């Protein structure tokens, strides 16, 4: 395994922030997504958004682990 470069940390931060946003502030994420789609979509409740955020972070971290192994 190799050590992570500073650009790897930057990528982890940038791609992980949406997941952290979903977990920490699901209400603001729902409002933003509804605004983005002009209110034409119906989103699930906050706990489902938090679960999606957790899954997003797991995906990003798994990509970092795979990158480290190669």
PQR file of N, CA, C, O and H, with PARSE charges and radii, in Angstrom:
ATOM      1  N   UNK A   1       0.834  -1.189   0.000 -0.4000 1.5000
ATOM      2  CA  UNK A   1       0.000   0.000   0.000 -0.0000 2.0000
ATOM      3  C   UNK A   1       0.872   1.244   0.000  0.5500 1.7000
ATOM      4  O   UNK A   1       1.939   1.289   0.613 -0.5500 1.4000
ATOM      5  N   UNK A   2       0.386   2.239  -0.700 -0.4000 1.5000
ATOM      6  CA  UNK A   2       1.138   3.491  -0.750 -0.0000 2.0000
ATOM      7  C   UNK A   2       0.419   4.567   0.059  0.5500 1.7000
ATOM      8  O   UNK A   2      -0.777   4.470   0.332 -0.5500 1.4000
ATOM      9  H   UNK A   2      -0.480   2.202  -1.198  0.4000 1.0000
ATOM     10  N   UNK A   3       1.163   5.570   0.426 -0.4000 1.5000
ATOM     11  CA  UNK A   3       0.579   6.671   1.197 -0.0000 2.0000
ATOM     12  C   UNK A   3      -0.256   7.557   0.276  0.5500 1.7000
ATOM     13  O   UNK A   3      -0.017   7.623  -0.930 -0.5500 1.4000
ATOM     14  H   UNK A   3       2.135   5.649   0.204  0.4000 1.0000
ATOM     15  N   UNK A   4      -1.226   8.227   0.857 -0.4000 1.5000
ATOM     16  CA  UNK A   4      -2.070   9.130   0.085 -0.0000 2.0000
ATOM     17  C   UNK A   4      -1.343  10.443  -0.170  0.5500 1.7000
ATOM     18  O   UNK A   4      -0.646  10.966   0.700 -0.5500 1.4000
ATOM     19  H   UNK A   4      -1.420   8.173   1.836  0.4000 1.0000
ATOM     20  N   UNK A   5      -1.518  10.960  -1.369 -0.4000 1.5000
ATOM     21  CA  UNK A   5      -0.949  12.259  -1.730 -0.0000 2.0000
ATOM     22  C   UNK A   5      -1.922  13.353  -1.282  0.5500 1.7000
ATOM     23  O   UNK A   5      -3.089  13.071  -1.011 -0.5500 1.4000
ATOM     24  H   UNK A   5      -2.084  10.535  -2.076  0.4000 1.0000
ATOM     25  N   UNK A   6      -1.447  14.591  -1.205 -0.4000 1.5000
ATOM     26  CA  UNK A   6      -2.359  15.690  -0.840 -0.0000 2.0000
ATOM     27  C   UNK A   6      -3.565  15.798  -1.782  0.5500 1.7000
ATOM     28  O   UNK A   6      -4.663  16.141  -1.342 -0.5500 1.4000
ATOM     29  H   UNK A   6      -0.499  14.820  -1.426  0.4000 1.0000
ATOM     30  N   UNK A   7      -3.371  15.512  -3.053 -0.4000 1.5000
ATOM     31  CA  UNK A   7      -4.503  15.578  -3.990 -0.0000 2.0000
ATOM     32  C   UNK A   7      -5.540  14.499  -3.680  0.5500 1.7000
ATOM     33  O   UNK A   7      -6.730  14.696  -3.926 -0.5500 1.4000
ATOM     34  H   UNK A   7      -2.479  15.233  -3.410  0.4000 1.0000
ATOM     35  N   UNK A   8      -5.096  13.357  -3.141 -0.4000 1.5000
ATOM     36  CA  UNK A   8      -6.040  12.308  -2.734 -0.0000 2.0000
ATOM     37  C   UNK A   8      -6.909  12.791  -1.575  0.5500 1.7000
ATOM     38  O   UNK A   8      -8.110  12.523  -1.535 -0.5500 1.4000
ATOM     39  H   UNK A   8      -4.129  13.196  -2.941  0.4000 1.0000
ATOM     40  N   UNK A   9      -6.297  13.498  -0.643 -0.4000 1.5000
ATOM     41  CA  UNK A   9      -7.065  14.044   0.481 -0.0000 2.0000
ATOM     42  C   UNK A   9      -8.065  15.099  -0.006  0.5500 1.7000
ATOM     43  O   UNK A   9      -9.193  15.171   0.482 -0.5500 1.4000
ATOM     44  H   UNK A   9      -5.321  13.716  -0.676  0.4000 1.0000
ATOM     45  N   UNK A  10      -7.635  15.912  -0.968 -0.4000 1.5000
ATOM     46  CA  UNK A  10      -8.522  16.924  -1.519 -0.0000 2.0000
ATOM     47  C   UNK A  10      -9.722  16.269  -2.219  0.5500 1.7000
ATOM     48  O   UNK A  10     -10.861  16.703  -2.046 -0.5500 1.4000
ATOM     49  H   UNK A  10      -6.718  15.853  -1.363  0.4000 1.0000
ATOM     50  N   UNK A  11      -9.460  15.234  -2.997 -0.4000 1.5000
ATOM     51  CA  UNK A  11     -10.537  14.512  -3.658 -0.0000 2.0000
ATOM     52  C   UNK A  11     -11.483  13.865  -2.664  0.5500 1.7000
ATOM     53  O   UNK A  11     -12.700  13.904  -2.843 -0.5500 1.4000
ATOM     54  H   UNK A  11      -8.535  14.881  -3.137  0.4000 1.0000
ATOM     55  N   UNK A  12     -10.931  13.273  -1.622 -0.4000 1.5000
ATOM     56  CA  UNK A  12     -11.749  12.666  -0.572 -0.0000 2.0000
ATOM     57  C   UNK A  12     -12.646  13.708   0.088  0.5500 1.7000
ATOM     58  O   UNK A  12     -13.824  13.452   0.340 -0.5500 1.4000
ATOM     59  H   UNK A  12      -9.942  13.242  -1.476  0.4000 1.0000
ATOM     60  N   UNK A  13     -12.094  14.867   0.362 -0.4000 1.5000
ATOM     61  CA  UNK A  13     -12.867  15.939   0.981 -0.0000 2.0000
ATOM     62  C   UNK A  13     -13.978  16.428   0.050  0.5500 1.7000
ATOM     63  O   UNK A  13     -15.132  16.549   0.461 -0.5500 1.4000
ATOM     64  H   UNK A  13     -11.138  15.075   0.157  0.4000 1.0000
ATOM     65  N   UNK A  14     -13.624  16.705  -1.201 -0.4000 1.5000
ATOM     66  CA  UNK A  14     -14.602  17.247  -2.140 -0.0000 2.0000
ATOM     67  C   UNK A  14     -15.726  16.262  -2.444  0.5500 1.7000
ATOM     68  O   UNK A  14     -16.889  16.659  -2.517 -0.5500 1.4000
ATOM     69  H   UNK A  14     -12.686  16.607  -1.535  0.4000 1.0000
ATOM     70  N   UNK A  15     -15.397  14.993  -2.620 -0.4000 1.5000
ATOM     71  CA  UNK A  15     -16.424  14.015  -2.931 -0.0000 2.0000
ATOM     72  C   UNK A  15     -17.157  13.520  -1.691  0.5500 1.7000
ATOM     73  O   UNK A  15     -18.258  12.982  -1.801 -0.5500 1.4000
ATOM     74  H   UNK A  15     -14.452  14.670  -2.561  0.4000 1.0000
ATOM     75  N   UNK A  16     -16.564  13.693  -0.517 -0.4000 1.5000
ATOM     76  CA  UNK A  16     -17.221  13.274   0.711 -0.0000 2.0000
ATOM     77  C   UNK A  16     -18.154  14.319   1.302  0.5500 1.7000
ATOM     78  O   UNK A  16     -19.045  13.981   2.082 -0.5500 1.4000
ATOM     79  H   UNK A  16     -15.669  14.130  -0.427  0.4000 1.0000
ATOM     80  N   UNK A  17     -17.963  15.587   0.941 -0.4000 1.5000
ATOM     81  CA  UNK A  17     -18.789  16.660   1.500 -0.0000 2.0000
ATOM     82  C   UNK A  17     -20.291  16.498   1.238  0.5500 1.7000
ATOM     83  O   UNK A  17     -21.080  16.741   2.151 -0.5500 1.4000
ATOM     84  H   UNK A  17     -17.239  15.861   0.307  0.4000 1.0000
ATOM     85  N   UNK A  18     -20.719  16.100   0.041 -0.4000 1.5000
ATOM     86  CA  UNK A  18     -22.166  15.906  -0.131 -0.0000 2.0000
ATOM     87  C   UNK A  18     -22.748  14.869   0.823  0.5500 1.7000
ATOM     88  O   UNK A  18     -23.862  15.037   1.321 -0.5500 1.4000
ATOM     89  H   UNK A  18     -20.077  15.902  -0.700  0.4000 1.0000
ATOM     90  N   UNK A  19     -22.005  13.805   1.078 -0.4000 1.5000
ATOM     91  CA  UNK A  19     -22.466  12.795   2.032 -0.0000 2.0000
ATOM     92  C   UNK A  19     -22.557  13.347   3.448  0.5500 1.7000
ATOM     93  O   UNK A  19     -23.512  13.070   4.173 -0.5500 1.4000
ATOM     94  H   UNK A  19     -21.101  13.668   0.674  0.4000 1.0000
ATOM     95  N   UNK A  20     -21.562  14.126   3.830 -0.4000 1.5000
ATOM     96  CA  UNK A  20     -21.601  14.744   5.153 -0.0000 2.0000
ATOM     97  C   UNK A  20     -22.758  15.728   5.264  0.5500 1.7000
ATOM     98  O   UNK A  20     -23.400  15.831   6.310 -0.5500 1.4000
ATOM     99  H   UNK A  20     -20.786  14.351   3.241  0.4000 1.0000
ATOM    100  N   UNK A  21     -23.021  16.453   4.171 -0.4000 1.5000
ATOM    101  CA  UNK A  21     -24.138  17.396   4.136 -0.0000 2.0000
ATOM    102  C   UNK A  21     -25.460  16.650   4.325  0.5500 1.7000
ATOM    103  O   UNK A  21     -26.329  17.089   5.079 -0.5500 1.4000
ATOM    104  H   UNK A  21     -22.499  16.370   3.322  0.4000 1.0000
ATOM    105  N   UNK A  22     -25.602  15.518   3.633 -0.4000 1.5000
ATOM    106  CA  UNK A  22     -26.840  14.736   3.760 -0.0000 2.0000
ATOM    107  C   UNK A  22     -27.038  14.216   5.179  0.5500 1.7000
ATOM    108  O   UNK A  22     -28.164  14.174   5.673 -0.5500 1.4000
ATOM    109  H   UNK A  22     -24.896  15.161   3.021  0.4000 1.0000
ATOM    110  N   UNK A  23     -25.961  13.824   5.828 -0.4000 1.5000
ATOM    111  CA  UNK A  23     -26.062  13.276   7.184 -0.0000 2.0000
ATOM    112  C   UNK A  23     -26.336  14.386   8.197  0.5500 1.7000
ATOM    113  O   UNK A  23     -27.209  14.251   9.054 -0.5500 1.4000
ATOM    114  H   UNK A  23     -25.046  13.858   5.426  0.4000 1.0000
ATOM    115  N   UNK A  24     -25.587  15.480   8.093 -0.4000 1.5000
ATOM    116  CA  UNK A  24     -25.672  16.528   9.115 -0.0000 2.0000
ATOM    117  C   UNK A  24     -26.915  17.409   8.969  0.5500 1.7000
ATOM    118  O   UNK A  24     -27.543  17.766   9.966 -0.5500 1.4000
ATOM    119  H   UNK A  24     -24.877  15.589   7.397  0.4000 1.0000
ATOM    120  N   UNK A  25     -27.269  17.756   7.737 -0.4000 1.5000
ATOM    121  CA  UNK A  25     -28.369  18.706   7.505 -0.0000 2.0000
ATOM    122  C   UNK A  25     -29.309  18.191   6.414  0.5500 1.7000
ATOM    123  O   UNK A  25     -29.354  18.763   5.325 -0.5500 1.4000
ATOM    124  H   UNK A  25     -26.759  17.465   6.927  0.4000 1.0000
ATOM    125  N   UNK A  26     -30.050  17.133   6.683 -0.4000 1.5000
ATOM    126  CA  UNK A  26     -30.899  16.578   5.621 -0.0000 2.0000
ATOM    127  C   UNK A  26     -31.992  17.536   5.155  0.5500 1.7000
ATOM    128  O   UNK A  26     -32.393  17.484   3.993 -0.5500 1.4000
ATOM    129  H   UNK A  26     -30.013  16.668   7.567  0.4000 1.0000
ATOM    130  N   UNK A  27     -32.478  18.401   6.029 -0.4000 1.5000
ATOM    131  CA  UNK A  27     -33.511  19.361   5.638 -0.0000 2.0000
ATOM    132  C   UNK A  27     -33.028  20.343   4.585  0.5500 1.7000
ATOM    133  O   UNK A  27     -33.745  20.632   3.627 -0.5500 1.4000
ATOM    134  H   UNK A  27     -32.152  18.443   6.973  0.4000 1.0000
ATOM    135  N   UNK A  28     -31.817  20.856   4.756 -0.4000 1.5000
ATOM    136  CA  UNK A  28     -31.285  21.790   3.767 -0.0000 2.0000
ATOM    137  C   UNK A  28     -30.976  21.079   2.454  0.5500 1.7000
ATOM    138  O   UNK A  28     -31.129  21.659   1.379 -0.5500 1.4000
ATOM    139  H   UNK A  28     -31.234  20.622   5.534  0.4000 1.0000
ATOM    140  N   UNK A  29     -30.542  19.828   2.540 -0.4000 1.5000
ATOM    141  CA  UNK A  29     -30.298  19.057   1.320 -0.0000 2.0000
ATOM    142  C   UNK A  29     -31.598  18.845   0.551  0.5500 1.7000
ATOM    143  O   UNK A  29     -31.621  18.962  -0.674 -0.5500 1.4000
ATOM    144  H   UNK A  29     -30.417  19.357   3.413  0.4000 1.0000
ATOM    145  N   UNK A  30     -32.676  18.535   1.261 -0.4000 1.5000
ATOM    146  CA  UNK A  30     -33.978  18.331   0.622 -0.0000 2.0000
ATOM    147  C   UNK A  30     -34.452  19.628  -0.032  0.5500 1.7000
ATOM    148  O   UNK A  30     -34.934  19.610  -1.165 -0.5500 1.4000
ATOM    149  H   UNK A  30     -32.658  18.441   2.257  0.4000 1.0000
ATOM    150  N   UNK A  31     -34.318  20.748   0.670 -0.4000 1.5000
ATOM    151  CA  UNK A  31     -34.719  22.032   0.095 -0.0000 2.0000
ATOM    152  C   UNK A  31     -33.909  22.381  -1.150  0.5500 1.7000
ATOM    153  O   UNK A  31     -34.463  22.856  -2.142 -0.5500 1.4000
ATOM    154  H   UNK A  31     -33.927  20.762   1.590  0.4000 1.0000
ATOM    155  N   UNK A  32     -32.595  22.145  -1.098 -0.4000 1.5000
ATOM    156  CA  UNK A  32     -31.752  22.431  -2.256 -0.0000 2.0000
ATOM    157  C   UNK A  32     -32.138  21.551  -3.438  0.5500 1.7000
ATOM    158  O   UNK A  32     -32.259  22.040  -4.561 -0.5500 1.4000
ATOM    159  H   UNK A  32     -32.146  21.759  -0.292  0.4000 1.0000
ATOM    160  N   UNK A  33     -32.330  20.282  -3.199 -0.4000 1.5000
ATOM    161  CA  UNK A  33     -32.661  19.364  -4.289 -0.0000 2.0000
ATOM    162  C   UNK A  33     -34.033  19.689  -4.874  0.5500 1.7000
ATOM    163  O   UNK A  33     -34.224  19.603  -6.087 -0.5500 1.4000
ATOM    164  H   UNK A  33     -32.232  19.884  -2.286  0.4000 1.0000
ATOM    165  N   UNK A  34     -34.980  20.057  -4.030 -0.4000 1.5000
ATOM    166  CA  UNK A  34     -36.299  20.459  -4.512 -0.0000 2.0000
ATOM    167  C   UNK A  34     -36.196  21.741  -5.338  0.5500 1.7000
ATOM    168  O   UNK A  34     -36.837  21.854  -6.382 -0.5500 1.4000
ATOM    169  H   UNK A  34     -34.825  20.127  -3.045  0.4000 1.0000
ATOM    170  N   UNK A  35     -35.398  22.706  -4.882 -0.4000 1.5000
ATOM    171  CA  UNK A  35     -35.186  23.929  -5.641 -0.0000 2.0000
ATOM    172  C   UNK A  35     -34.524  23.626  -6.983  0.5500 1.7000
ATOM    173  O   UNK A  35     -34.894  24.196  -8.010 -0.5500 1.4000
ATOM    174  H   UNK A  35     -34.877  22.614  -4.034  0.4000 1.0000
ATOM    175  N   UNK A  36     -33.542  22.726  -6.966 -0.4000 1.5000
ATOM    176  CA  UNK A  36     -32.815  22.372  -8.182 -0.0000 2.0000
ATOM    177  C   UNK A  36     -33.755  21.787  -9.235  0.5500 1.7000
ATOM    178  O   UNK A  36     -33.578  22.031 -10.429 -0.5500 1.4000
ATOM    179  H   UNK A  36     -33.241  22.263  -6.133  0.4000 1.0000
ATOM    180  N   UNK A  37     -34.727  21.036  -8.811 -0.4000 1.5000
ATOM    181  CA  UNK A  37     -35.673  20.408  -9.735 -0.0000 2.0000
ATOM    182  C   UNK A  37     -36.998  21.152  -9.804  0.5500 1.7000
ATOM    183  O   UNK A  37     -37.995  20.613 -10.285 -0.5500 1.4000
ATOM    184  H   UNK A  37     -34.871  20.838  -7.841  0.4000 1.0000
ATOM    185  N   UNK A  38     -37.008  22.371  -9.331 -0.4000 1.5000
ATOM    186  CA  UNK A  38     -38.180  23.246  -9.384 -0.0000 2.0000
ATOM    187  C   UNK A  38     -39.421  22.624  -8.746  0.5500 1.7000
ATOM    188  O   UNK A  38     -40.544  22.841  -9.202 -0.5500 1.4000
ATOM    189  H   UNK A  38     -36.198  22.809  -8.941  0.4000 1.0000
ATOM    190  N   UNK A  39     -39.201  21.850  -7.690 -0.4000 1.5000
ATOM    191  CA  UNK A  39     -40.317  21.291  -6.927 -0.0000 2.0000
ATOM    192  C   UNK A  39     -41.063  20.169  -7.617  0.5500 1.7000
ATOM    193  O   UNK A  39     -42.164  19.819  -7.192 -0.5500 1.4000
ATOM    194  H   UNK A  39     -38.289  21.674  -7.319  0.4000 1.0000
ATOM    195  N   UNK A  40     -40.496  19.588  -8.681 -0.4000 1.5000
ATOM    196  CA  UNK A  40     -41.199  18.538  -9.421 -0.0000 2.0000
ATOM    197  C   UNK A  40     -40.922  17.136  -8.893  0.5500 1.7000
ATOM    198  O   UNK A  40     -41.522  16.172  -9.368 -0.5500 1.4000
ATOM    199  H   UNK A  40     -39.602  19.872  -9.027  0.4000 1.0000
ATOM    200  N   UNK A  41     -40.036  17.006  -7.930 -0.4000 1.5000
ATOM    201  CA  UNK A  41     -39.727  15.692  -7.377 -0.0000 2.0000
ATOM    202  C   UNK A  41     -40.208  15.607  -5.936  0.5500 1.7000
ATOM    203  O   UNK A  41     -40.325  16.616  -5.241 -0.5500 1.4000
ATOM    204  H   UNK A  41     -39.549  17.789  -7.543  0.4000 1.0000
ATOM    205  N   UNK A  42     -40.478  14.412  -5.515 -0.4000 1.5000
ATOM    206  CA  UNK A  42     -40.876  14.173  -4.124 -0.0000 2.0000
ATOM    207  C   UNK A  42     -39.756  13.380  -3.465  0.5500 1.7000
ATOM    208  O   UNK A  42     -39.435  12.274  -3.900 -0.5500 1.4000
ATOM    209  H   UNK A  42     -40.383  13.592  -6.079  0.4000 1.0000
ATOM    210  N   UNK A  43     -39.169  13.934  -2.431 -0.4000 1.5000
ATOM    211  CA  UNK A  43     -38.043  13.299  -1.769 -0.0000 2.0000
ATOM    212  C   UNK A  43     -38.489  12.545  -0.524  0.5500 1.7000
ATOM    213  O   UNK A  43     -39.508  12.879   0.079 -0.5500 1.4000
ATOM    214  H   UNK A  43     -39.430  14.832  -2.077  0.4000 1.0000
ATOM    215  N   UNK A  44     -37.725  11.529  -0.142 -0.4000 1.5000
ATOM    216  CA  UNK A  44     -38.030  10.809   1.096 -0.0000 2.0000
ATOM    217  C   UNK A  44     -37.733  11.665   2.322  0.5500 1.7000
ATOM    218  O   UNK A  44     -37.206  12.772   2.216 -0.5500 1.4000
ATOM    219  H   UNK A  44     -36.897  11.258  -0.632  0.4000 1.0000
ATOM    220  N   UNK A  45     -38.081  11.132   3.472 -0.4000 1.5000
ATOM    221  CA  UNK A  45     -37.868  11.881   4.712 -0.0000 2.0000
ATOM    222  C   UNK A  45     -36.400  11.906   5.106  0.5500 1.7000
ATOM    223  O   UNK A  45     -35.554  11.273   4.475 -0.5500 1.4000
ATOM    224  H   UNK A  45     -38.509  10.232   3.557  0.4000 1.0000
ATOM    225  N   UNK A  46     -36.122  12.652   6.163 -0.4000 1.5000
ATOM    226  CA  UNK A  46     -34.752  12.915   6.581 -0.0000 2.0000
ATOM    227  C   UNK A  46     -33.918  11.686   6.881  0.5500 1.7000
ATOM    228  O   UNK A  46     -32.733  11.651   6.550 -0.5500 1.4000
ATOM    229  H   UNK A  46     -36.809  13.167   6.676  0.4000 1.0000
ATOM    230  N   UNK A  47     -34.511  10.677   7.499 -0.4000 1.5000
ATOM    231  CA  UNK A  47     -33.695   9.502   7.852 -0.0000 2.0000
ATOM    232  C   UNK A  47     -33.230   8.740   6.611  0.5500 1.7000
ATOM    233  O   UNK A  47     -32.155   8.140   6.622 -0.5500 1.4000
ATOM    234  H   UNK A  47     -35.473  10.706   7.768  0.4000 1.0000
ATOM    235  N   UNK A  48     -34.017   8.759   5.559 -0.4000 1.5000
ATOM    236  CA  UNK A  48     -33.596   8.118   4.313 -0.0000 2.0000
ATOM    237  C   UNK A  48     -32.480   8.914   3.652  0.5500 1.7000
ATOM    238  O   UNK A  48     -31.546   8.339   3.093 -0.5500 1.4000
ATOM    239  H   UNK A  48     -34.890   9.247   5.550  0.4000 1.0000
ATOM    240  N   UNK A  49     -32.580  10.234   3.718 -0.4000 1.5000
ATOM    241  CA  UNK A  49     -31.511  11.091   3.194 -0.0000 2.0000
ATOM    242  C   UNK A  49     -30.220  10.844   3.967  0.5500 1.7000
ATOM    243  O   UNK A  49     -29.142  10.784   3.376 -0.5500 1.4000
ATOM    244  H   UNK A  49     -33.338  10.701   4.173  0.4000 1.0000
ATOM    245  N   UNK A  50     -30.327  10.700   5.290 -0.4000 1.5000
ATOM    246  CA  UNK A  50     -29.124  10.404   6.100 -0.0000 2.0000
ATOM    247  C   UNK A  50     -28.515   9.071   5.703  0.5500 1.7000
ATOM    248  O   UNK A  50     -27.292   8.949   5.628 -0.5500 1.4000
ATOM    249  H   UNK A  50     -31.203  10.749   5.770  0.4000 1.0000
ATOM    250  N   UNK A  51     -29.347   8.073   5.449 -0.4000 1.5000
ATOM    251  CA  UNK A  51     -28.847   6.771   5.010 -0.0000 2.0000
ATOM    252  C   UNK A  51     -28.148   6.890   3.659  0.5500 1.7000
ATOM    253  O   UNK A  51     -27.103   6.275   3.444 -0.5500 1.4000
ATOM    254  H   UNK A  51     -30.340   8.172   5.510  0.4000 1.0000
ATOM    255  N   UNK A  52     -28.718   7.675   2.753 -0.4000 1.5000
ATOM    256  CA  UNK A  52     -28.078   7.905   1.457 -0.0000 2.0000
ATOM    257  C   UNK A  52     -26.720   8.586   1.637  0.5500 1.7000
ATOM    258  O   UNK A  52     -25.764   8.258   0.933 -0.5500 1.4000
ATOM    259  H   UNK A  52     -29.567   8.174   2.927  0.4000 1.0000
ATOM    260  N   UNK A  53     -26.633   9.522   2.567 -0.4000 1.5000
ATOM    261  CA  UNK A  53     -25.364  10.183   2.849 -0.0000 2.0000
ATOM    262  C   UNK A  53     -24.326   9.214   3.391  0.5500 1.7000
ATOM    263  O   UNK A  53     -23.155   9.263   3.016 -0.5500 1.4000
ATOM    264  H   UNK A  53     -27.410   9.787   3.138  0.4000 1.0000
ATOM    265  N   UNK A  54     -24.771   8.338   4.274 -0.4000 1.5000
ATOM    266  CA  UNK A  54     -23.860   7.331   4.819 -0.0000 2.0000
ATOM    267  C   UNK A  54     -23.360   6.402   3.717  0.5500 1.7000
ATOM    268  O   UNK A  54     -22.174   6.078   3.663 -0.5500 1.4000
ATOM    269  H   UNK A  54     -25.722   8.298   4.579  0.4000 1.0000
ATOM    270  N   UNK A  55     -24.263   5.976   2.844 -0.4000 1.5000
ATOM    271  CA  UNK A  55     -23.859   5.113   1.729 -0.0000 2.0000
ATOM    272  C   UNK A  55     -22.912   5.841   0.779  0.5500 1.7000
ATOM    273  O   UNK A  55     -21.990   5.232   0.237 -0.5500 1.4000
ATOM    274  H   UNK A  55     -25.227   6.239   2.888  0.4000 1.0000
ATOM    275  N   UNK A  56     -23.131   7.129   0.576 -0.4000 1.5000
ATOM    276  CA  UNK A  56     -22.238   7.921  -0.268 -0.0000 2.0000
ATOM    277  C   UNK A  56     -20.830   7.955   0.327  0.5500 1.7000
ATOM    278  O   UNK A  56     -19.844   7.792  -0.393 -0.5500 1.4000
ATOM    279  H   UNK A  56     -23.880   7.624   1.016  0.4000 1.0000
ATOM    280  N   UNK A  57     -20.739   8.166   1.632 -0.4000 1.5000
ATOM    281  CA  UNK A  57     -19.427   8.219   2.284 -0.0000 2.0000
ATOM    282  C   UNK A  57     -18.742   6.856   2.224  0.5500 1.7000
ATOM    283  O   UNK A  57     -17.533   6.784   2.006 -0.5500 1.4000
ATOM    284  H   UNK A  57     -21.540   8.298   2.216  0.4000 1.0000
ATOM    285  N   UNK A  58     -19.488   5.792   2.411 -0.4000 1.5000
ATOM    286  CA  UNK A  58     -18.916   4.438   2.299 -0.0000 2.0000
ATOM    287  C   UNK A  58     -18.377   4.215   0.887  0.5500 1.7000
ATOM    288  O   UNK A  58     -17.300   3.643   0.718 -0.5500 1.4000
ATOM    289  H   UNK A  58     -20.471   5.851   2.588  0.4000 1.0000
ATOM    290  N   UNK A  59     -19.118   4.664  -0.127 -0.4000 1.5000
ATOM    291  CA  UNK A  59     -18.650   4.534  -1.502 -0.0000 2.0000
ATOM    292  C   UNK A  59     -17.349   5.296  -1.719  0.5500 1.7000
ATOM    293  O   UNK A  59     -16.406   4.756  -2.299 -0.5500 1.4000
ATOM    294  H   UNK A  59     -19.993   5.129   0.010  0.4000 1.0000
ATOM    295  N   UNK A  60     -17.287   6.529  -1.266 -0.4000 1.5000
ATOM    296  CA  UNK A  60     -16.083   7.341  -1.447 -0.0000 2.0000
ATOM    297  C   UNK A  60     -14.892   6.718  -0.718  0.5500 1.7000
ATOM    298  O   UNK A  60     -13.792   6.651  -1.266 -0.5500 1.4000
ATOM    299  H   UNK A  60     -18.052   6.968  -0.794  0.4000 1.0000
ATOM    300  N   UNK A  61     -15.111   6.264   0.512 -0.4000 1.5000
ATOM    301  CA  UNK A  61     -14.013   5.642   1.263 -0.0000 2.0000
ATOM    302  C   UNK A  61     -13.554   4.342   0.621  0.5500 1.7000
ATOM    303  O   UNK A  61     -12.362   4.035   0.636 -0.5500 1.4000
ATOM    304  H   UNK A  61     -16.004   6.319   0.957  0.4000 1.0000
ATOM    305  N   UNK A  62     -14.477   3.576   0.060 -0.4000 1.5000
ATOM    306  CA  UNK A  62     -14.078   2.327  -0.603 -0.0000 2.0000
ATOM    307  C   UNK A  62     -13.245   2.624  -1.849  0.5500 1.7000
ATOM    308  O   UNK A  62     -12.322   1.877  -2.171 -0.5500 1.4000
ATOM    309  H   UNK A  62     -15.446   3.825   0.048  0.4000 1.0000
ATOM    310  N   UNK A  63     -13.566   3.702  -2.545 -0.4000 1.5000
ATOM    311  CA  UNK A  63     -12.750   4.088  -3.697 -0.0000 2.0000
ATOM    312  C   UNK A  63     -11.347   4.505  -3.269  0.5500 1.7000
ATOM    313  O   UNK A  63     -10.376   4.237  -3.976 -0.5500 1.4000
ATOM    314  H   UNK A  63     -14.317   4.309  -2.284  0.4000 1.0000
ATOM    315  N   UNK A  64     -11.239   5.156  -2.122 -0.4000 1.5000
ATOM    316  CA  UNK A  64      -9.916   5.543  -1.609 -0.0000 2.0000
ATOM    317  C   UNK A  64      -9.114   4.301  -1.251  0.5500 1.7000
ATOM    318  O   UNK A  64      -7.919   4.231  -1.538 -0.5500 1.4000
ATOM    319  H   UNK A  64     -12.028   5.374  -1.547  0.4000 1.0000
ATOM    320  N   UNK A  65      -9.756   3.324  -0.629 -0.4000 1.5000
ATOM    321  CA  UNK A  65      -9.058   2.088  -0.257 -0.0000 2.0000
ATOM    322  C   UNK A  65      -8.576   1.346  -1.495  0.5500 1.7000
ATOM    323  O   UNK A  65      -7.448   0.853  -1.527 -0.5500 1.4000
ATOM    324  H   UNK A  65     -10.727   3.380  -0.396  0.4000 1.0000
ATOM    325  N   UNK A  66      -9.420   1.264  -2.507 -0.4000 1.5000
ATOM    326  CA  UNK A  66      -9.019   0.588  -3.752 -0.0000 2.0000
ATOM    327  C   UNK A  66      -7.858   1.338  -4.401  0.5500 1.7000
ATOM    328  O   UNK A  66      -6.928   0.721  -4.920 -0.5500 1.4000
ATOM    329  H   UNK A  66     -10.337   1.664  -2.481  0.4000 1.0000
ATOM    330  N   UNK A  67      -7.914   2.652  -4.371 -0.4000 1.5000
ATOM    331  CA  UNK A  67      -6.841   3.463  -4.955 -0.0000 2.0000
ATOM    332  C   UNK A  67      -5.525   3.246  -4.220  0.5500 1.7000
ATOM    333  O   UNK A  67      -4.459   3.205  -4.836 -0.5500 1.4000
ATOM    334  H   UNK A  67      -8.670   3.153  -3.950  0.4000 1.0000
ATOM    335  N   UNK A  68      -5.606   3.107  -2.907 -0.4000 1.5000
ATOM    336  CA  UNK A  68      -4.377   2.907  -2.119 -0.0000 2.0000
ATOM    337  C   UNK A  68      -3.736   1.561  -2.444  0.5500 1.7000
ATOM    338  O   UNK A  68      -2.511   1.442  -2.437 -0.5500 1.4000
ATOM    339  H   UNK A  68      -6.472   3.140  -2.407  0.4000 1.0000
ATOM    340  N   UNK A  69      -4.546   0.557  -2.726 -0.4000 1.5000
ATOM    341  CA  UNK A  69      -4.013  -0.784  -2.978 -0.0000 2.0000
ATOM    342  C   UNK A  69      -3.364  -0.894  -4.347  0.5500 1.7000
ATOM    343  O   UNK A  69      -2.511  -1.756  -4.561 -0.5500 1.4000
ATOM    344  H   UNK A  69      -5.541   0.654  -2.732  0.4000 1.0000
ATOM    345  N   UNK A  70      -3.763  -0.021  -5.287 -0.4000 1.5000
ATOM    346  CA  UNK A  70      -3.201  -0.139  -6.631 -0.0000 2.0000
ATOM    347  C   UNK A  70      -1.918   0.657  -6.803  0.5500 1.7000
ATOM    348  O   UNK A  70      -1.330   0.653  -7.884 -0.5500 1.4000
ATOM    349  H   UNK A  70      -4.455   0.679  -5.113  0.4000 1.0000
TER
END
